[in-house]
Amino acid sequence: MFNPRLTETLSDYPFARLNALIADLTPPAHLAPINMSVGEPQGTLPEFARQILANETVGWSRYPPNQGVPELNAAIVEWLNRRYRLPAGLLDPAKHVIPTAGSKEGVYVISTIATPQEKGGGKPVTMLPNPFYQAYLGAVVLSGAEPVFVNADAANGFLPDFDKIEEAIWKRTAIVYLCSPANPQGAMADIGYLQRLIALCRKHDAVAALDECYAEIYTDTPPTGGLEAVPTKLARQALSLAQRRETFARDLMGGAVGGTRLDNLICDGFLPLVAAETGNDPGIVWFHWFLGDVPDQVRAALPKLGVAGRGAPPLCHGWGQGLLGWILEHEARASR
């Protein structure tokens, strides 16, 4: 008995359908055909690679560890640091690298790991670019999620427009797949596009699954990657998290509260006020604070609201009491 999901949602694999379409075609006898259907490498294995494989035959009798070997993981991190100009120490080879047998395994396993049984009061959603890689759909269907296809057409620069997705769908979204450079369109997401997608995913507690298997096929300018987009507002600032928050606590909190109490106070109490003052989405404001960034809008809005600053030190014994004290003081000032 087959899993019904295999027949209810999934169709034949595209390459199987393509093989059926070209099965009766006969290439000219005087020409050597180039098979471009599956995308298999057409070149021969370089000699240096042959030698490396020959030298390591003693290890072929052992299963490779799932987490990779330390030397390989370290080499991968070093390459990522060079390719995407990442800050030193951002990636930990023991935590942030999982070698896989090709990208197909990786994009499939992401869905298995990150799809919950329920989200947002209903069946979880996974967004897919359309056109898409068939492995995405297989992973989504067999993980029990509902696929939502986001067209990548000319009107959108051949990239999905995730801003047009309804909030009700975003609330149920667990994973968002994106291929950049895209296949078959060839469109490349720039850093602004990727930052916006990452922000949307963080706002809705979704995983951004960025498939960059074509990232090394280019002529002049290398395509932007997800890791390259993240440090501009996340990793680079997170590395100096303690220093930034210490400065913030001293300058705007009067030194009365810091650490996790400051985090709770800001995230649960003041960021909704800041969002209301600035007109920005509170989720986006929270996103920046959580990453260790202290946005200018936070620095400007809190004193303007009359709830922080050198002249108004907080009376905080826990974030709830501190928030209540600040609000009462603010209301008292307003009534004078």
VENPESUL-V550534 format. One line per field, one symbol per residue. ss: DSSP state (@ for helix, = for strand, . for the rest). Layout:
BEGIN
ss: ???
END
This chain:
BEGIN
ss: ....@@@@.....@@@@@@@@@........................@@@@@@@@@.@@@..........@@@@@@@@@@@@@@@..................@@@@@@@@@@@@....=..=..======...@@@@@@@@@...======..@@@.....@@@..@@@@@@=======...........@@@@@@@@@@@@@...=====..............@@@@@....@@@@..@@@@@@@@@@@.......@@@@@@@@@@@@@@@@@@@@...@@@@@@@@@.....@@@@@@@@@@.............@@@@@@@@@@@@@@@@..
END
